[in-house]
């Protein structure tokens, strides 16, 4: 069942840019946490026209006026690791992201089709969706390129198709280093997972732009281990593979492709289920041989190289603690398609069957991941918020990521920076996003409590302004009800 929340279909949806005035609001500067009370924000054609004292602002009477007395205005949040456009019900997922304050997102896996749809203006990116900040083509994995020549040809084609960056998944260390070098030749950023066996202290790594999920896996832990040489050698010799480490022939049958797709779907719900005993053992060895001095040196290198981190702690927690009963009580379940949630429960059953000892290692790993996040934060490694979510499993929201970051020891102000000014700096868009100031995009979140005092206040959303369009908490409640009551959780924006 499809429900219209706006007139017009997905292929013809246009972003409407409204004009309005937000009055009597306290504006928070995410750079310092300083606040200006009794301010007016005048918005026209999707941009901030002026900011100043409510008493002296006299906008045109035709502007819609919002009295924000007692509220705090912050720049819109940015989810810098999302798969929203891959979701079966992507319009609904995008709207739900907006409801939690997300006004911009970086899509972390694309396709030739999605890039073509973006170029044609056919993506479901209306005023009821966050802005798409950047998108790659398909992630590069062994079955897409297994030699240097294939890799070079593929990366050139992706850039030609309009990819904003290259996303790499798992591959051999040698091919990974080649990909970084090739990205430099092409002048296109490269980001993603750091494959097993890669040494992040190598010179080539300086040009790897963002590290997702703190690795993932044991790569960073091995680099921070007193037993680095031994563990690195083991990880090269015995990599974890969920797919063949070679390119599939063009005549690969639909049956093979279907089997791979099914395996990938379950893998993405919880990657740790594919861990071999050797890999789990190696991870534990790396954790127990942690050398803080080595890790501090690695953090300093990341700072010097401008290597960015997107921890996605909320993602790591859902895979290491998938059996946490709270996930089966998550409010987001009402928005997940029944067949998708059934698949999640099936994977949960697999997780429940792994040994108690292995589950304890995973719990220790997650607690250590929080320590690592705090260490990198203290060392000034540039970091951004992200979830890895696509609306297909409980527990993957930006508001939950805020709470996990706080549990790691990151201050509310730092978290606000990670989701506002840091993405603007990373994307080189500081002239249009990340602050509430004249000339900036009119993407704003209105909060009922001071976001710099405690992390929970980042979730006290009273309203969201997207490209100048105002959505109240009441509006979002209505949208959520519509999605929850839809049989397939789909809506037509």
Protein Blocks (a to p, Z undefined) as FASTA:
>chain_A
ZZdfbgcifkloccdddddddehiacddfknopacehiacddeehiafbgcdfklpccdf
kbccddfehiacddddddfbdcklmpmklmlmmmmmmmnopabdcdfbdcfklmmmmmno
paccdfkbccdfbdcdddddfkloccfklmmmmmmmmmmnopabdcdfdddfklmmmmmm
mmmmnopacedjddehiafkbmklmmpmbaghhigajllmmmmpcklmmmmmmmmmmccd
fbdcbdcdfklcfklmmmmmmmmmmmmmommlmpcfklmmmmmmmmmmocfklmmmmmmm
mmmnopacdfklmlmmmmmmmmgmklmmgfklmmpcfklmmmmmmmmmmmmmpcfklmmm
mmmmmmmmmmmmmmmmmnopacdddehighiaghiafklmmmmmmmnopafklmmmmmmm
mmmmmnopmkmgoiacehiacdddddfbdfklpmklmmmcfbdceehiacdfklmmmmmm
mmmmpmnlpacZZ
